[in-house]
Amino acid sequence: MSTVLRITTQTGSVEQGIWHWPGVLALHHGASLPQVRIGWRLEGAAGAPVVAALGGISAHRHVFDRQGGQGWWSEIAGPGRSLDSQRLRVLGIDYLGASGESTGPVAGQEFPSLSSYDQAEVLRGLIDHLKLARLRAIVGASYGGMVALAFAERHPERVEQLLVISAADRTHPMATAWRSVQRRMVRFALSVGRPSEGLELARSLAMATYRSPHEFGSRFAFAPTRNDGRFVFPVEEYLAARGRDYAARYLPESFLCLSESIDLHAVDARRISVPTTLVAVREDQLVPLCDMQALASRLPQPRLEEISSPFGHDAFLKEAEQLEPIFDRLYAAGAV
């Protein structure tokens, strides 16, 4: 079952809806979910090949927006951009377990552990529902890259190529260390009835891991100010603001669910036969260059691109100029 809205414009078409998984969804780690729904959006040139665009755990089905509104990847995707919706149709989803239209946690209630394989399975079901025999590519960054790798391992016949940015076949223990502290913050805050404050703190710490020391050094190397009798540092103000913004739009239980899913991620790269381009960011603190190189050594058909960016792990959101020539390979079948 699905509810669908269709809009046709001079530059293409937009379809979006809520698709309902038939029956019960069995999850990779042993639990199951009844009555699963998945929010999706497909936008771009009518009849063009379809690329699924998947981002971090905060990403959603609005990949881009012509008016610069809701799109989480509007600097990279859209008409005339690196991921060009005038040449492709771009498929976005609300992740299972997130704070979108897909099935996810309810405030104050437990939700089962999710795997990147579970996200891959609902994507497979969705493209079946949309009658798409094969995707031209999955472009996955951060958590989305993990889902792309899981999809290619399980369903290689359903995708022509992968473009994976800042995601490896398993997580680095240092990144898990940072995220586990973030989750403890949120769980403690939930236990004392202050969930939003816990999520604010967790997101503040996360932002310090997403960017590079070089960027923080150039932006925040200024003297602190006094506020209410204490010193407040410029970087402190920035992190607090980002935490507040995030807590206003994201459910703490969803953060716990998908943060854990990142750290549970593990795929068998040797079984991924789909041609794969990997993009490693040398300044990425969460997915070190050595992990991307190790993944490339295990993949049967890899191509490894290295870029440098002060934005670190967030380079996939910011580095349109560096990513554009890499994205160009999506426009020809089998070009990776």
Sequence and secondary structure as in RCSB ss.txt:
>XXXX:A:sequence
MSTVLRITTQTGSVEQGIWHWPGVLALHHGASLPQVRIGWRLEGAAGAPVVAALGGISAHRHVFDRQGGQGWWSE
IAGPGRSLDSQRLRVLGIDYLGASGESTGPVAGQEFPSLSSYDQAEVLRGLIDHLKLARLRAIVGASYGGMVALA
FAERHPERVEQLLVISAADRTHPMATAWRSVQRRMVRFALSVGRPSEGLELARSLAMATYRSPHEFGSRFAFAPT
RNDGRFVFPVEEYLAARGRDYAARYLPESFLCLSESIDLHAVDARRISVPTTLVAVREDQLVPLCDMQALASRLP
QPRLEEISSPFGHDAFLKEAEQLEPIFDRLYAAGAV
>XXXX:A:secstr
 EEEEEEEETTEEEEEEEEE SSEEE TTS EEES EEEEEEEESTT  EEEEE STT  S    TTSSS TTTT
TEETTSSEETTTSEEEEE  TTSSSSSS   TTS      HHHHHHHHHHHHHHTT S BSEEEEETHHHHHHHH
HHHH GGGBS EEEES  SB  HHHHHHHHHHHHHHHHHHHTT HHHHHHHHHHHHHHHHS HHHHHHHH S  E
EETTEEE HHHHHHHHHHHHHHTTS HHHHHHHHHHHHH B  GGG  S EEEEEETT SSS HHHHHHHHHH S
SEEEEEE  TTGGGHHHH HHHHHHHHGGGGSTT  
